[in-house]
């Protein structure tokens, strides 16, 4: 019976550790996503400005 208690504690700790690691990974992914969105917005703005510049009457 004691063995089951120890196994249960280990699996609970392992589960908590895995859950904590997953949360950290999610936070890092959210930060990376924000950076990608910022870069895409910059490219979009640049593309719009370039289009306007190239289509100006000369």
mmCIF file as Biopython writes it, N, C-alpha, C and O atoms, coordinates in Angstrom:
data_model
#
loop_
_atom_site.group_PDB
_atom_site.id
_atom_site.type_symbol
_atom_site.label_atom_id
_atom_site.label_alt_id
_atom_site.label_comp_id
_atom_site.label_asym_id
_atom_site.label_entity_id
_atom_site.label_seq_id
_atom_site.pdbx_PDB_ins_code
_atom_site.Cartn_x
_atom_site.Cartn_y
_atom_site.Cartn_z
_atom_site.occupancy
_atom_site.B_iso_or_equiv
_atom_site.auth_seq_id
_atom_site.auth_asym_id
_atom_site.pdbx_PDB_model_num
ATOM 1   N N  . UNK A ? 1  ? 0.830 -1.193 0.000   1.0 0.0 1  A 1 
ATOM 2   C CA . UNK A ? 1  ? 0.000 0.000  0.000   1.0 0.0 1  A 1 
ATOM 3   C C  . UNK A ? 1  ? 0.872 1.253  0.000   1.0 0.0 1  A 1 
ATOM 4   O O  . UNK A ? 1  ? 0.546 2.237  -0.664  1.0 0.0 1  A 1 
ATOM 5   N N  . UNK A ? 2  ? 1.966 1.220  0.734   1.0 0.0 2  A 1 
ATOM 6   C CA . UNK A ? 2  ? 2.872 2.363  0.786   1.0 0.0 2  A 1 
ATOM 7   C C  . UNK A ? 2  ? 3.470 2.643  -0.601  1.0 0.0 2  A 1 
ATOM 8   O O  . UNK A ? 2  ? 3.690 3.800  -0.962  1.0 0.0 2  A 1 
ATOM 9   N N  . UNK A ? 3  ? 3.726 1.601  -1.358  1.0 0.0 3  A 1 
ATOM 10  C CA . UNK A ? 3  ? 4.279 1.749  -2.695  1.0 0.0 3  A 1 
ATOM 11  C C  . UNK A ? 3  ? 3.319 2.534  -3.588  1.0 0.0 3  A 1 
ATOM 12  O O  . UNK A ? 3  ? 3.750 3.384  -4.367  1.0 0.0 3  A 1 
ATOM 13  N N  . UNK A ? 4  ? 2.050 2.258  -3.480  1.0 0.0 4  A 1 
ATOM 14  C CA . UNK A ? 4  ? 1.057 2.984  -4.282  1.0 0.0 4  A 1 
ATOM 15  C C  . UNK A ? 4  ? 1.045 4.461  -3.917  1.0 0.0 4  A 1 
ATOM 16  O O  . UNK A ? 4  ? 0.911 5.317  -4.790  1.0 0.0 4  A 1 
ATOM 17  N N  . UNK A ? 5  ? 1.186 4.761  -2.635  1.0 0.0 5  A 1 
ATOM 18  C CA . UNK A ? 5  ? 1.204 6.162  -2.183  1.0 0.0 5  A 1 
ATOM 19  C C  . UNK A ? 5  ? 2.408 6.882  -2.775  1.0 0.0 5  A 1 
ATOM 20  O O  . UNK A ? 5  ? 2.278 8.011  -3.248  1.0 0.0 5  A 1 
ATOM 21  N N  . UNK A ? 6  ? 3.567 6.252  -2.757  1.0 0.0 6  A 1 
ATOM 22  C CA . UNK A ? 6  ? 4.782 6.852  -3.303  1.0 0.0 6  A 1 
ATOM 23  C C  . UNK A ? 6  ? 4.638 7.029  -4.811  1.0 0.0 6  A 1 
ATOM 24  O O  . UNK A ? 6  ? 5.003 8.074  -5.349  1.0 0.0 6  A 1 
ATOM 25  N N  . UNK A ? 7  ? 4.113 6.022  -5.494  1.0 0.0 7  A 1 
ATOM 26  C CA . UNK A ? 7  ? 3.903 6.124  -6.937  1.0 0.0 7  A 1 
ATOM 27  C C  . UNK A ? 7  ? 2.926 7.249  -7.250  1.0 0.0 7  A 1 
ATOM 28  O O  . UNK A ? 7  ? 3.119 7.998  -8.208  1.0 0.0 7  A 1 
ATOM 29  N N  . UNK A ? 8  ? 1.899 7.365  -6.458  1.0 0.0 8  A 1 
ATOM 30  C CA . UNK A ? 8  ? 0.915 8.434  -6.651  1.0 0.0 8  A 1 
ATOM 31  C C  . UNK A ? 8  ? 1.537 9.796  -6.459  1.0 0.0 8  A 1 
ATOM 32  O O  . UNK A ? 8  ? 1.264 10.719 -7.226  1.0 0.0 8  A 1 
ATOM 33  N N  . UNK A ? 9  ? 2.389 9.935  -5.421  1.0 0.0 9  A 1 
ATOM 34  C CA . UNK A ? 9  ? 3.062 11.205 -5.175  1.0 0.0 9  A 1 
ATOM 35  C C  . UNK A ? 9  ? 3.997 11.559 -6.330  1.0 0.0 9  A 1 
ATOM 36  O O  . UNK A ? 9  ? 4.063 12.711 -6.758  1.0 0.0 9  A 1 
ATOM 37  N N  . UNK A ? 10 ? 4.719 10.552 -6.829  1.0 0.0 10 A 1 
ATOM 38  C CA . UNK A ? 10 ? 5.634 10.795 -7.939  1.0 0.0 10 A 1 
ATOM 39  C C  . UNK A ? 10 ? 4.879 11.197 -9.193  1.0 0.0 10 A 1 
ATOM 40  O O  . UNK A ? 10 ? 5.286 12.114 -9.906  1.0 0.0 10 A 1 
ATOM 41  N N  . UNK A ? 11 ? 3.774 10.506 -9.461  1.0 0.0 11 A 1 
ATOM 42  C CA . UNK A ? 11 ? 3.015 10.847 -10.659 1.0 0.0 11 A 1 
ATOM 43  C C  . UNK A ? 11 ? 2.372 12.228 -10.516 1.0 0.0 11 A 1 
ATOM 44  O O  . UNK A ? 11 ? 2.263 12.960 -11.499 1.0 0.0 11 A 1 
ATOM 45  N N  . UNK A ? 12 ? 1.943 12.593 -9.298  1.0 0.0 12 A 1 
ATOM 46  C CA . UNK A ? 12 ? 1.380 13.921 -9.061  1.0 0.0 12 A 1 
ATOM 47  C C  . UNK A ? 12 ? 2.445 14.991 -9.280  1.0 0.0 12 A 1 
ATOM 48  O O  . UNK A ? 12 ? 2.180 16.019 -9.904  1.0 0.0 12 A 1 
ATOM 49  N N  . UNK A ? 13 ? 3.653 14.746 -8.762  1.0 0.0 13 A 1 
ATOM 50  C CA . UNK A ? 13 ? 4.745 15.695 -8.941  1.0 0.0 13 A 1 
ATOM 51  C C  . UNK A ? 13 ? 5.110 15.808 -10.417 1.0 0.0 13 A 1 
ATOM 52  O O  . UNK A ? 13 ? 5.337 16.902 -10.931 1.0 0.0 13 A 1 
ATOM 53  N N  . UNK A ? 14 ? 5.161 14.683 -11.075 1.0 0.0 14 A 1 
ATOM 54  C CA . UNK A ? 14 ? 5.489 14.669 -12.494 1.0 0.0 14 A 1 
ATOM 55  C C  . UNK A ? 14 ? 4.427 15.428 -13.285 1.0 0.0 14 A 1 
ATOM 56  O O  . UNK A ? 14 ? 4.746 16.205 -14.185 1.0 0.0 14 A 1 
ATOM 57  N N  . UNK A ? 15 ? 3.176 15.196 -12.942 1.0 0.0 15 A 1 
ATOM 58  C CA . UNK A ? 15 ? 2.077 15.897 -13.616 1.0 0.0 15 A 1 
ATOM 59  C C  . UNK A ? 15 ? 2.178 17.396 -13.388 1.0 0.0 15 A 1 
ATOM 60  O O  . UNK A ? 15 ? 2.023 18.175 -14.328 1.0 0.0 15 A 1 
ATOM 61  N N  . UNK A ? 16 ? 2.434 17.811 -12.155 1.0 0.0 16 A 1 
ATOM 62  C CA . UNK A ? 16 ? 2.552 19.232 -11.829 1.0 0.0 16 A 1 
ATOM 63  C C  . UNK A ? 16 ? 3.739 19.854 -12.558 1.0 0.0 16 A 1 
ATOM 64  O O  . UNK A ? 16 ? 3.653 20.981 -13.044 1.0 0.0 16 A 1 
ATOM 65  N N  . UNK A ? 17 ? 4.849 19.118 -12.634 1.0 0.0 17 A 1 
ATOM 66  C CA . UNK A ? 17 ? 6.026 19.616 -13.327 1.0 0.0 17 A 1 
ATOM 67  C C  . UNK A ? 17 ? 5.746 19.747 -14.823 1.0 0.0 17 A 1 
ATOM 68  O O  . UNK A ? 17 ? 6.109 20.749 -15.439 1.0 0.0 17 A 1 
ATOM 69  N N  . UNK A ? 18 ? 5.108 18.745 -15.399 1.0 0.0 18 A 1 
ATOM 70  C CA . UNK A ? 18 ? 4.750 18.800 -16.823 1.0 0.0 18 A 1 
ATOM 71  C C  . UNK A ? 18 ? 3.806 19.964 -17.101 1.0 0.0 18 A 1 
ATOM 72  O O  . UNK A ? 18 ? 3.958 20.678 -18.092 1.0 0.0 18 A 1 
ATOM 73  N N  . UNK A ? 19 ? 2.842 20.143 -16.226 1.0 0.0 19 A 1 
ATOM 74  C CA . UNK A ? 19 ? 1.886 21.234 -16.390 1.0 0.0 19 A 1 
ATOM 75  C C  . UNK A ? 19 ? 2.590 22.587 -16.305 1.0 0.0 19 A 1 
ATOM 76  O O  . UNK A ? 19 ? 2.296 23.493 -17.084 1.0 0.0 19 A 1 
ATOM 77  N N  . UNK A ? 20 ? 3.507 22.719 -15.371 1.0 0.0 20 A 1 
ATOM 78  C CA . UNK A ? 20 ? 4.267 23.951 -15.219 1.0 0.0 20 A 1 
ATOM 79  C C  . UNK A ? 20 ? 5.112 24.225 -16.466 1.0 0.0 20 A 1 
ATOM 80  O O  . UNK A ? 20 ? 5.171 25.359 -16.939 1.0 0.0 20 A 1 
ATOM 81  N N  . UNK A ? 21 ? 5.760 23.197 -16.992 1.0 0.0 21 A 1 
ATOM 82  C CA . UNK A ? 21 ? 6.569 23.355 -18.199 1.0 0.0 21 A 1 
ATOM 83  C C  . UNK A ? 21 ? 5.705 23.742 -19.395 1.0 0.0 21 A 1 
ATOM 84  O O  . UNK A ? 21 ? 6.106 24.574 -20.209 1.0 0.0 21 A 1 
ATOM 85  N N  . UNK A ? 22 ? 4.534 23.149 -19.503 1.0 0.0 22 A 1 
ATOM 86  C CA . UNK A ? 22 ? 3.624 23.502 -20.596 1.0 0.0 22 A 1 
ATOM 87  C C  . UNK A ? 22 ? 3.168 24.952 -20.501 1.0 0.0 22 A 1 
ATOM 88  O O  . UNK A ? 22 ? 3.064 25.640 -21.516 1.0 0.0 22 A 1 
ATOM 89  N N  . UNK A ? 23 ? 2.898 25.414 -19.295 1.0 0.0 23 A 1 
ATOM 90  C CA . UNK A ? 23 ? 2.499 26.811 -19.111 1.0 0.0 23 A 1 
ATOM 91  C C  . UNK A ? 23 ? 3.619 27.751 -19.537 1.0 0.0 23 A 1 
ATOM 92  O O  . UNK A ? 23 ? 3.376 28.762 -20.195 1.0 0.0 23 A 1 
ATOM 93  N N  . UNK A ? 24 ? 4.856 27.407 -19.155 1.0 0.0 24 A 1 
ATOM 94  C CA . UNK A ? 24 ? 5.999 28.229 -19.542 1.0 0.0 24 A 1 
ATOM 95  C C  . UNK A ? 24 ? 6.160 28.256 -21.058 1.0 0.0 24 A 1 
ATOM 96  O O  . UNK A ? 24 ? 6.440 29.306 -21.636 1.0 0.0 24 A 1 
ATOM 97  N N  . UNK A ? 25 ? 5.987 27.115 -21.696 1.0 0.0 25 A 1 
ATOM 98  C CA . UNK A ? 25 ? 6.107 27.050 -23.156 1.0 0.0 25 A 1 
ATOM 99  C C  . UNK A ? 25 ? 5.024 27.883 -23.828 1.0 0.0 25 A 1 
ATOM 100 O O  . UNK A ? 25 ? 5.277 28.545 -24.835 1.0 0.0 25 A 1 
ATOM 101 N N  . UNK A ? 26 ? 3.819 27.849 -23.270 1.0 0.0 26 A 1 
ATOM 102 C CA . UNK A ? 26 ? 2.717 28.640 -23.828 1.0 0.0 26 A 1 
ATOM 103 C C  . UNK A ? 26 ? 3.030 30.127 -23.734 1.0 0.0 26 A 1 
ATOM 104 O O  . UNK A ? 26 ? 2.781 30.881 -24.675 1.0 0.0 26 A 1 
ATOM 105 N N  . UNK A ? 27 ? 3.576 30.545 -22.596 1.0 0.0 27 A 1 
ATOM 106 C CA . UNK A ? 27 ? 3.924 31.957 -22.427 1.0 0.0 27 A 1 
ATOM 107 C C  . UNK A ? 27 ? 4.992 32.359 -23.443 1.0 0.0 27 A 1 
ATOM 108 O O  . UNK A ? 27 ? 4.896 33.421 -24.058 1.0 0.0 27 A 1 
ATOM 109 N N  . UNK A ? 28 ? 6.016 31.507 -23.621 1.0 0.0 28 A 1 
ATOM 110 C CA . UNK A ? 28 ? 7.062 31.814 -24.604 1.0 0.0 28 A 1 
ATOM 111 C C  . UNK A ? 28 ? 6.483 31.882 -26.017 1.0 0.0 28 A 1 
ATOM 112 O O  . UNK A ? 28 ? 6.866 32.748 -26.803 1.0 0.0 28 A 1 
ATOM 113 N N  . UNK A ? 29 ? 5.569 30.977 -26.340 1.0 0.0 29 A 1 
ATOM 114 C CA . UNK A ? 29 ? 4.934 30.995 -27.655 1.0 0.0 29 A 1 
ATOM 115 C C  . UNK A ? 29 ? 4.106 32.261 -27.861 1.0 0.0 29 A 1 
ATOM 116 O O  . UNK A ? 29 ? 4.086 32.827 -28.954 1.0 0.0 29 A 1 
ATOM 117 N N  . UNK A ? 30 ? 3.428 32.700 -26.806 1.0 0.0 30 A 1 
ATOM 118 C CA . UNK A ? 30 ? 2.641 33.928 -26.912 1.0 0.0 30 A 1 
ATOM 119 C C  . UNK A ? 30 ? 3.550 35.119 -27.187 1.0 0.0 30 A 1 
ATOM 120 O O  . UNK A ? 30 ? 3.199 36.000 -27.972 1.0 0.0 30 A 1 
ATOM 121 N N  . UNK A ? 31 ? 4.717 35.152 -26.545 1.0 0.0 31 A 1 
ATOM 122 C CA . UNK A ? 31 ? 5.675 36.238 -26.767 1.0 0.0 31 A 1 
ATOM 123 C C  . UNK A ? 31 ? 6.190 36.188 -28.203 1.0 0.0 31 A 1 
ATOM 124 O O  . UNK A ? 31 ? 6.278 37.217 -28.873 1.0 0.0 31 A 1 
ATOM 125 N N  . UNK A ? 32 ? 6.526 34.994 -28.667 1.0 0.0 32 A 1 
ATOM 126 C CA . UNK A ? 32 ? 7.001 34.844 -30.044 1.0 0.0 32 A 1 
ATOM 127 C C  . UNK A ? 32 ? 5.915 35.237 -31.041 1.0 0.0 32 A 1 
ATOM 128 O O  . UNK A ? 32 ? 6.204 35.868 -32.058 1.0 0.0 32 A 1 
ATOM 129 N N  . UNK A ? 33 ? 4.688 34.872 -30.760 1.0 0.0 33 A 1 
ATOM 130 C CA . UNK A ? 33 ? 3.578 35.231 -31.636 1.0 0.0 33 A 1 
ATOM 131 C C  . UNK A ? 33 ? 3.423 36.745 -31.714 1.0 0.0 33 A 1 
ATOM 132 O O  . UNK A ? 33 ? 3.195 37.293 -32.793 1.0 0.0 33 A 1 
ATOM 133 N N  . UNK A ? 34 ? 3.545 37.417 -30.582 1.0 0.0 34 A 1 
ATOM 134 C CA . UNK A ? 34 ? 3.449 38.881 -30.567 1.0 0.0 34 A 1 
ATOM 135 C C  . UNK A ? 34 ? 4.553 39.496 -31.417 1.0 0.0 34 A 1 
ATOM 136 O O  . UNK A ? 34 ? 4.319 40.474 -32.128 1.0 0.0 34 A 1 
ATOM 137 N N  . UNK A ? 35 ? 5.760 38.928 -31.347 1.0 0.0 35 A 1 
ATOM 138 C CA . UNK A ? 35 ? 6.869 39.438 -32.156 1.0 0.0 35 A 1 
ATOM 139 C C  . UNK A ? 35 ? 6.608 39.215 -33.643 1.0 0.0 35 A 1 
ATOM 140 O O  . UNK A ? 35 ? 6.893 40.090 -34.460 1.0 0.0 35 A 1 
ATOM 141 N N  . UNK A ? 36 ? 6.074 38.063 -33.994 1.0 0.0 36 A 1 
ATOM 142 C CA . UNK A ? 36 ? 5.767 37.770 -35.401 1.0 0.0 36 A 1 
ATOM 143 C C  . UNK A ? 36 ? 4.690 38.713 -35.909 1.0 0.0 36 A 1 
ATOM 144 O O  . UNK A ? 36 ? 4.787 39.224 -37.025 1.0 0.0 36 A 1 
ATOM 145 N N  . UNK A ? 37 ? 3.675 38.946 -35.110 1.0 0.0 37 A 1 
ATOM 146 C CA . UNK A ? 37 ? 2.596 39.855 -35.507 1.0 0.0 37 A 1 
ATOM 147 C C  . UNK A ? 37 ? 3.152 41.256 -35.742 1.0 0.0 37 A 1 
ATOM 148 O O  . UNK A ? 37 ? 2.776 41.930 -36.701 1.0 0.0 37 A 1 
ATOM 149 N N  . UNK A ? 38 ? 4.049 41.686 -34.859 1.0 0.0 38 A 1 
ATOM 150 C CA . UNK A ? 38 ? 4.649 43.008 -35.019 1.0 0.0 38 A 1 
ATOM 151 C C  . UNK A ? 38 ? 5.436 43.078 -36.329 1.0 0.0 38 A 1 
ATOM 152 O O  . UNK A ? 38 ? 5.362 44.081 -37.039 1.0 0.0 38 A 1 
ATOM 153 N N  . UNK A ? 39 ? 6.184 42.030 -36.654 1.0 0.0 39 A 1 
ATOM 154 C CA . UNK A ? 39 ? 6.963 42.010 -37.896 1.0 0.0 39 A 1 
ATOM 155 C C  . UNK A ? 39 ? 6.045 41.992 -39.118 1.0 0.0 39 A 1 
ATOM 156 O O  . UNK A ? 39 ? 6.317 42.680 -40.101 1.0 0.0 39 A 1 
ATOM 157 N N  . UNK A ? 40 ? 4.978 41.224 -39.068 1.0 0.0 40 A 1 
ATOM 158 C CA . UNK A ? 40 ? 4.034 41.173 -40.188 1.0 0.0 40 A 1 
ATOM 159 C C  . UNK A ? 40 ? 3.364 42.529 -40.374 1.0 0.0 40 A 1 
ATOM 160 O O  . UNK A ? 40 ? 3.173 42.972 -41.506 1.0 0.0 40 A 1 
ATOM 161 N N  . UNK A ? 41 ? 3.008 43.187 -39.290 1.0 0.0 41 A 1 
ATOM 162 C CA . UNK A ? 41 ? 2.427 44.533 -39.394 1.0 0.0 41 A 1 
ATOM 163 C C  . UNK A ? 41 ? 3.413 45.498 -40.035 1.0 0.0 41 A 1 
ATOM 164 O O  . UNK A ? 41 ? 3.026 46.331 -40.855 1.0 0.0 41 A 1 
ATOM 165 N N  . UNK A ? 42 ? 4.681 45.390 -39.667 1.0 0.0 42 A 1 
ATOM 166 C CA . UNK A ? 42 ? 5.707 46.241 -40.263 1.0 0.0 42 A 1 
ATOM 167 C C  . UNK A ? 42 ? 5.852 45.980 -41.748 1.0 0.0 42 A 1 
ATOM 168 O O  . UNK A ? 42 ? 5.961 46.916 -42.541 1.0 0.0 42 A 1 
ATOM 169 N N  . UNK A ? 43 ? 5.855 44.713 -42.126 1.0 0.0 43 A 1 
ATOM 170 C CA . UNK A ? 43 ? 5.945 44.369 -43.553 1.0 0.0 43 A 1 
ATOM 171 C C  . UNK A ? 43 ? 4.722 44.863 -44.320 1.0 0.0 43 A 1 
ATOM 172 O O  . UNK A ? 43 ? 4.834 45.339 -45.449 1.0 0.0 43 A 1 
ATOM 173 N N  . UNK A ? 44 ? 3.578 44.748 -43.705 1.0 0.0 44 A 1 
ATOM 174 C CA . UNK A ? 44 ? 2.349 45.214 -44.342 1.0 0.0 44 A 1 
ATOM 175 C C  . UNK A ? 44 ? 2.406 46.724 -44.577 1.0 0.0 44 A 1 
ATOM 176 O O  . UNK A ? 44 ? 2.037 47.217 -45.644 1.0 0.0 44 A 1 
ATOM 177 N N  . UNK A ? 45 ? 2.871 47.440 -43.566 1.0 0.0 45 A 1 
ATOM 178 C CA . UNK A ? 45 ? 2.989 48.888 -43.689 1.0 0.0 45 A 1 
ATOM 179 C C  . UNK A ? 45 ? 4.004 49.244 -44.769 1.0 0.0 45 A 1 
ATOM 180 O O  . UNK A ? 45 ? 3.751 50.121 -45.595 1.0 0.0 45 A 1 
ATOM 181 N N  . UNK A ? 46 ? 5.128 48.580 -44.769 1.0 0.0 46 A 1 
ATOM 182 C CA . UNK A ? 46 ? 6.159 48.832 -45.786 1.0 0.0 46 A 1 
ATOM 183 C C  . UNK A ? 46 ? 5.614 48.558 -47.186 1.0 0.0 46 A 1 
ATOM 184 O O  . UNK A ? 46 ? 5.831 49.343 -48.109 1.0 0.0 46 A 1 
ATOM 185 N N  . UNK A ? 47 ? 4.914 47.454 -47.336 1.0 0.0 47 A 1 
ATOM 186 C CA . UNK A ? 47 ? 4.352 47.096 -48.641 1.0 0.0 47 A 1 
ATOM 187 C C  . UNK A ? 47 ? 3.364 48.152 -49.116 1.0 0.0 47 A 1 
ATOM 188 O O  . UNK A ? 47 ? 3.367 48.527 -50.288 1.0 0.0 47 A 1 
ATOM 189 N N  . UNK A ? 48 ? 2.527 48.628 -48.216 1.0 0.0 48 A 1 
ATOM 190 C CA . UNK A ? 48 ? 1.557 49.669 -48.563 1.0 0.0 48 A 1 
ATOM 191 C C  . UNK A ? 48 ? 2.271 50.946 -49.002 1.0 0.0 48 A 1 
ATOM 192 O O  . UNK A ? 48 ? 1.902 51.554 -50.007 1.0 0.0 48 A 1 
ATOM 193 N N  . UNK A ? 49 ? 3.289 51.350 -48.249 1.0 0.0 49 A 1 
ATOM 194 C CA . UNK A ? 49 ? 4.040 52.556 -48.587 1.0 0.0 49 A 1 
ATOM 195 C C  . UNK A ? 49 ? 4.763 52.401 -49.921 1.0 0.0 49 A 1 
ATOM 196 O O  . UNK A ? 49 ? 4.788 53.330 -50.727 1.0 0.0 49 A 1 
ATOM 197 N N  . UNK A ? 50 ? 5.342 51.244 -50.152 1.0 0.0 50 A 1 
ATOM 198 C CA . UNK A ? 50 ? 6.037 50.985 -51.406 1.0 0.0 50 A 1 
ATOM 199 C C  . UNK A ? 50 ? 5.064 51.025 -52.581 1.0 0.0 50 A 1 
ATOM 200 O O  . UNK A ? 50 ? 5.370 51.598 -53.627 1.0 0.0 50 A 1 
ATOM 201 N N  . UNK A ? 51 ? 3.913 50.425 -52.408 1.0 0.0 51 A 1 
ATOM 202 C CA . UNK A ? 51 ? 2.892 50.441 -53.453 1.0 0.0 51 A 1 
ATOM 203 C C  . UNK A ? 51 ? 2.490 51.876 -53.788 1.0 0.0 51 A 1 
ATOM 204 O O  . UNK A ? 51 ? 2.420 52.259 -54.956 1.0 0.0 51 A 1 
ATOM 205 N N  . UNK A ? 52 ? 2.228 52.666 -52.734 1.0 0.0 52 A 1 
ATOM 206 C CA . UNK A ? 52 ? 1.848 54.062 -52.954 1.0 0.0 52 A 1 
ATOM 207 C C  . UNK A ? 52 ? 2.964 54.831 -53.665 1.0 0.0 52 A 1 
ATOM 208 O O  . UNK A ? 52 ? 2.695 55.618 -54.572 1.0 0.0 52 A 1 
ATOM 209 N N  . UNK A ? 53 ? 4.197 54.609 -53.261 1.0 0.0 53 A 1 
ATOM 210 C CA . UNK A ? 53 ? 5.332 55.292 -53.878 1.0 0.0 53 A 1 
ATOM 211 C C  . UNK A ? 53 ? 5.455 54.914 -55.347 1.0 0.0 53 A 1 
ATOM 212 O O  . UNK A ? 53 ? 5.653 55.783 -56.196 1.0 0.0 53 A 1 
ATOM 213 N N  . UNK A ? 54 ? 5.341 53.651 -55.649 1.0 0.0 54 A 1 
ATOM 214 C CA . UNK A ? 54 ? 5.519 53.183 -57.032 1.0 0.0 54 A 1 
ATOM 215 C C  . UNK A ? 54 ? 4.363 53.600 -57.940 1.0 0.0 54 A 1 
ATOM 216 O O  . UNK A ? 54 ? 4.534 53.666 -59.157 1.0 0.0 54 A 1 
ATOM 217 N N  . UNK A ? 55 ? 3.208 53.879 -57.377 1.0 0.0 55 A 1 
ATOM 218 C CA . UNK A ? 55 ? 2.036 54.253 -58.172 1.0 0.0 55 A 1 
ATOM 219 C C  . UNK A ? 55 ? 1.808 55.764 -58.223 1.0 0.0 55 A 1 
ATOM 220 O O  . UNK A ? 55 ? 0.805 56.220 -58.773 1.0 0.0 55 A 1 
ATOM 221 N N  . UNK A ? 56 ? 2.729 56.539 -57.656 1.0 0.0 56 A 1 
ATOM 222 C CA . UNK A ? 56 ? 2.587 57.999 -57.750 1.0 0.0 56 A 1 
ATOM 223 C C  . UNK A ? 56 ? 2.823 58.448 -59.179 1.0 0.0 56 A 1 
ATOM 224 O O  . UNK A ? 56 ? 3.699 57.925 -59.868 1.0 0.0 56 A 1 
ATOM 225 N N  . UNK A ? 57 ? 2.044 59.412 -59.617 1.0 0.0 57 A 1 
ATOM 226 C CA . UNK A ? 57 ? 2.296 59.947 -60.971 1.0 0.0 57 A 1 
ATOM 227 C C  . UNK A ? 57 ? 3.645 60.671 -61.001 1.0 0.0 57 A 1 
ATOM 228 O O  . UNK A ? 57 ? 4.030 61.346 -60.046 1.0 0.0 57 A 1 
ATOM 229 N N  . UNK A ? 58 ? 4.335 60.513 -62.098 1.0 0.0 58 A 1 
ATOM 230 C CA . UNK A ? 58 ? 5.664 61.138 -62.211 1.0 0.0 58 A 1 
ATOM 231 C C  . UNK A ? 58 ? 5.608 62.354 -63.064 1.0 0.0 58 A 1 
ATOM 232 O O  . UNK A ? 58 ? 6.628 63.010 -63.272 1.0 0.0 58 A 1 
#
